[in-house]
Amino acid sequence: MLIVQKYGGTSVGDAARVRAAAGRIAEAYLLGHDVVAVLSAQGDTTDELLSLAAELNPSPPKRELDMLLATGEQRSVALMAICLARMPTRRTAPPASAAWIHPVSGGSWGGGAWCSSRAFRARTTRTT
């Protein structure tokens, strides 16, 4: 069974919470499920980045704002991958910059993303 788990904000806000989320991901995987973990920025990261961007330019270009906000998600993905590397799943997370993540325009600050499940499955394989 494919399970999609979403973590962000306070649920990955510090090392202990990242470990707890990683434990839930690993547990589902070890039970034989295919797991996709979707990660958002930690804590107040997005609000902090939006505030900083507004200080620099009250109307920042949407493309650059998308790039800036993606750094919060990249950080969460990297921290989760670091944590999962110590767990018995022996899995590594593909980076969010992988080709199966596609930015799109139109969100409240200009963007979002969609994931191609066909491309995702082609790039991932079960290792246990």
C-alpha positions in Angstrom: 0.0 0.0 0.0 1.2 3.5 -0.8 1.1 5.8 2.2 1.7 9.6 1.9 2.7 11.4 5.1 3.0 15.2 5.4 5.2 16.9 7.9 5.9 20.6 8.4 5.9 23.5 10.8 6.1 22.5 14.4 6.0 18.7 13.5 9.6 19.1 12.2 10.4 22.2 14.3 13.5 20.7 16.1 15.7 17.7 16.1 13.5 15.7 18.4 10.4 16.3 16.2 12.3 15.4 13.1 13.4 12.1 14.8 9.8 11.4 15.8 8.6 12.0 12.2 11.4 9.9 10.8 10.4 7.1 13.2 6.8 7.2 11.8 8.1 7.1 8.3 10.5 4.2 9.0 7.8 2.3 10.9 5.4 2.4 8.0 8.2 1.4 5.6 9.3 -1.5 7.7 5.7 -2.7 7.8 5.9 -3.2 4.1 4.3 0.0 2.8 5.6 2.3 0.1 6.0 5.6 1.8 6.1 9.1 0.4 7.0 11.8 2.9 6.0 15.4 1.9 8.0 18.0 3.9 7.3 21.6 4.4 9.5 24.2 6.1 10.3 24.0 9.8 8.5 26.1 12.4 8.1 29.7 11.4 10.6 29.5 8.5 8.2 30.4 5.8 6.9 33.5 7.7 10.4 34.6 8.5 11.5 34.3 4.8 8.4 36.2 3.7 9.1 38.9 6.2 12.7 39.3 5.1 11.7 39.4 1.4 9.1 42.1 2.2 11.8 44.2 4.0 13.9 44.1 0.8 11.1 44.6 -1.7 7.4 45.0 -0.9 6.5 43.4 -4.2 9.2 40.7 -4.8 9.2 38.9 -8.1 7.2 35.6 -7.8 10.0 33.5 -9.3 12.6 34.7 -6.8 10.1 34.4 -3.9 9.4 30.8 -4.9 13.2 30.1 -5.0 13.6 31.7 -1.5 10.7 29.8 0.0 11.9 26.5 -1.4 15.0 26.8 0.7 12.8 26.0 3.8 11.5 22.8 2.2 15.0 21.9 1.1 16.3 22.2 4.6 13.5 20.0 6.0 14.2 17.4 3.3 17.9 17.3 4.0 17.4 17.0 7.8 14.9 14.2 7.3 17.2 12.4 5.0 20.1 12.8 7.5 17.9 11.3 10.2 16.5 8.4 8.1 20.1 7.5 7.1 20.6 6.2 10.7 17.4 4.1 10.6 17.0 0.5 9.5 15.2 1.5 6.2 18.6 2.1 4.5 16.7 4.6 2.3 17.8 8.0 1.2 15.5 10.7 0.2 15.7 12.0 -3.4 16.4 15.8 -3.3 13.5 18.1 -3.9 15.4 19.4 -6.8 15.0 16.0 -8.5 13.2 16.1 -11.9 10.0 14.7 -10.5 9.3 17.9 -8.5 7.8 20.5 -10.7 7.2 24.1 -9.6 4.0 25.8 -10.7 2.8 29.3 -10.6 -0.5 30.6 -9.1 -0.2 30.1 -5.4 -0.7 32.8 -2.8 2.9 34.0 -3.2 3.3 32.7 -6.7 4.0 29.0 -6.6 3.7 25.5 -5.4 4.7 22.1 -6.8 3.3 18.9 -8.2 4.9 15.5 -8.2 4.6 13.1 -11.1 3.9 9.7 -9.6 5.2 7.9 -12.7 8.5 9.7 -12.6 8.7 9.2 -8.8 8.2 5.5 -9.1 10.8 5.3 -11.9 13.4 7.0 -9.7 12.8 5.0 -6.5 13.1 1.4 -5.6 12.6 -0.6 -2.4 15.8 -1.6 -0.7 14.6 -3.9 2.0 
